[in-house]
Amino acid sequence: MFESVIRAKGDLAGVYEYDGETGYFYLYQTGPNGNKVLGAIHVLSGMSDLADEDVQIRWDHENEKVGLFIRTELWAVFDARDGAKYGGDYEVGALPQLSARATSGFGAAS
């Protein structure tokens, strides 16, 4: 599984990749000189219960934070302003544990 969204400026992207064994959410820098991973958040290890439609990546309203939504719940966030990362470690039946700072700026999943 591979999902990605580039922010409006075209300089950064949020990327989720699951290779059948592990899943990571990445913050990528994009540009004419190629792509570079700026950060990674572990999401899961082992078998996944997720289908493509269960995973969505969105930028916040100010295009400063990018979030990984699993089944409409925000599970992981990168803050492009300061490089902070939040969340990860998805578990079936659990709820994400993210601070208000991490989740601010994201509306309801679409």
N, C-alpha and C positions, 0 to 999 in steps of 0.2 A: 504494500500500500504506500502511496506517495501522494501527498497533498501539499500545495504551496500557494501563497498569496504574496505578491509584491506590493509594497505600499505605493501610494500615488506618486511620490517623488521618483520612484524607480531605483532607489539606492539600497533598500533593505527588503528582505523577504522572510516570512515565517514559513518553515517547512516541517512537515511531519513525515517520518519515514519508519515503516515497520517492515523488516526483512524476513519475517517468519520466525524469528527468535527474539529480537529486541525492537523496541520502538523508542525513538527519540524525537523531540521537538527541537529544531535548530533555528537560530537567528543567523541569516546569511547576509553578507554584504555583496551587492551585485554591482556590476559596472563593466566598462570597456576592457579593463585589465583582468577580467575573470571574476569568479565568485570565491568568497572566503567565509568559512564558518567563524562566527564571532562568539557563539555560545551554544551550549547543548543542555537540555533538560531530559533526564531519563523519565520515560513514561511507563513502559512495561517491559517485562521479561517473560519469556515462555509463550504459550499459546494465547492468542488474542480472541476475544469474543466480539471484536469490532468489525463492522462492515464499512465500506467506503462512505456510505451515507451517514454513518454515526460520527464522522470526524469533519470538523469545520475549522478553518483558520480565519480570523478576522483582525483587522487593525481597529484600535479604539477611535473615538470621534475626532481626536486631534492628530491621528497618525503618529503617535509617539510610543504606543505599546501594541504588541501583537499577542493575540491569545489563541490557545488551542482549546476548542470546545469539543467535548465528547458527550454525545447525546444531549446537547443543549447546555451542559454544565461546563463552566470555565475551569479547566484543570491545570493549565500552565500559561505563564506570561513572561515575556521579555519586555523590559523597559528600555527603549533605544536611547533615552536621554542620558542614563547613567550606567547602562549595562547590567542593571539588576535583573535577577531571574527569580521566579516564584513557581512553586507547585511541582507538579509531576507525580510520579508514583501512583498511577491509576490502579484501582482495585475494583473488581466487580462488586456491586452492591454498596460501595462506600461513597461518601460525598467528598468533594475537594475541600481542602483547608487552605484558603487563600485570604490574605489580609485585605482590608478595605482599600489600602493604597494600591494593591495589585489589581483589584477588580474595578476601580473607579474609571469611568470613561467608556465602559462597555455597556451597550444597551442589551435588550433581549436578543437572543440568537434568532437568526432568520433562516 
